[in-house]
Amino acid sequence: MAEIETKFVGDMSRLSSRIEMYERMQPAFYQQEVEKVFRRAWLVAACTTEIPVPGSFVLADIPPLKLSILIVHSNDGKIRAFHNVCRHRGDRLVHTPNGCTRAFTCAFHAWSYATDGRLLNITDASQFEDVDKSQYGLVPVHCEVWEDVVFVNLDKTPRETLKEFLGDMYDQYKGFAKNRVKIADHRLVLNTNWNLATNAFSEGYHNLYIHKNTVPDYQGGPNNPDRHRAYLEVGRHFGRYSTHGNQNHKKTATEEVVFRYSKPMFPWFPKFDYSTQPPGINPSRFEEWGFDIVHIFPNCVFAPQANTHSYMTFWPIDHNHTEIRNWRFAYQSDNPADAIAQAYSVTRAREVIREDMNTMETNLIGILSGAIPHTVLSKQERVIQNHYRAIDDMLAQD
């Protein structure tokens, strides 16, 4: 069988295989990213499964902008987002990470707000002069729902809609997440730059080496020994690739038991019927498909695969500290076999991700040493090249 050749799609003409990284790791460069990337881009902030019914809410922290955003499923059925700030004295309005309520009441002086942001009550209102309640509702934040996630935009007026921002991929995943629920939610902070953390999950060049102790043969196979991506595409604000699931993967004893009576999940990729899937899932319809990696610029990596998917977001706290959030989803389990398979898949994925994270802090140390003038990227790392092209485009805007 012939060796796998990557199918490259999209405009590669403005990508560079040489990236000067030292300057990008400096505080001054980071401040530009905060103001021109994170304040202007559409950002994945929450998942809709966290706010399933009217009155449900979730808080989303945006560390680079030092903001707390209140995302609410309003009583009229609409998803809204607000700055989590009381209009009276500016205290934080909601302290509980998530929940369900009919109204939000500030613990400081008991001003209360409806789920659509309207100011409902001012305590001892007669003592306030010239305060029109209709002008003191919660401060809204631009938000849009895409499939099972909520995006926010912190610009005063977004420069484009979410559909315009995502481009071709916006309509290509319709309904893929139907009937799936969150099965894991992990967070941690690393001493690394957010770009390096995002890059670590935007290429598969490393997996033959980094993951040799956990999932040594889950990708590639006899006809793809170097584990080239089956498909790789770049867009203005996204990059994605499809992995080659090894059909000769030798299941471990645990996998033999775990997946015997359940749907297959990571790290096992038997042939999957993708004919009923939307066009964004395995875009090239590669027969021996494992999973896709979709980098949603600037800081989200979305990974759809058979019977499960995940979102990882990489939030800079400052120029050399990053908070990583990982949400994993799967079909609703209705029997013990499915529940066990999902628990195993989550545990295995967590160990694989820990291996990925093992390089991030030393990667930053190496770059800050100033020893190398630039990094050198291969064709298999074009999603990373596209990431830096997109950053530079945004930094060049007024």
Secondary structure, DSSP 8 states (H G I E B T S, - for coil): ------EEES--TT--SEE--TGGGSHHHHHHHIIIIITTS-EEEEEGGGS-STTEEEEEEEGGGTEEEEEEE-TTS-EEEEESB-TTT--BS--SSEEE-SEEE-TTT--EEETTS-EEE-TTGGG-SS--GGG-S--EEEEEEETTEEEEE-SSS-SS-HHHHHGGGGGTTTTTTTTEEEEEEEEEEESS-HHHHHHHTS--TTHHHHTTTTSTTSB--TT-TT---SEEEE-SSEEEEEEEB-TT----HHHHHHTSSS---TT-------TTS-TTSSTT--TTEEEEEEEETTTEEEEEETTEEEEEEEEEEETTEEEEEEEEEEE---SHHHHHHHHHHHHHHHHHHHHHHTTHHHHHHHHHTT--S-EE--GGGHHHHHHHHHHHHHHT--
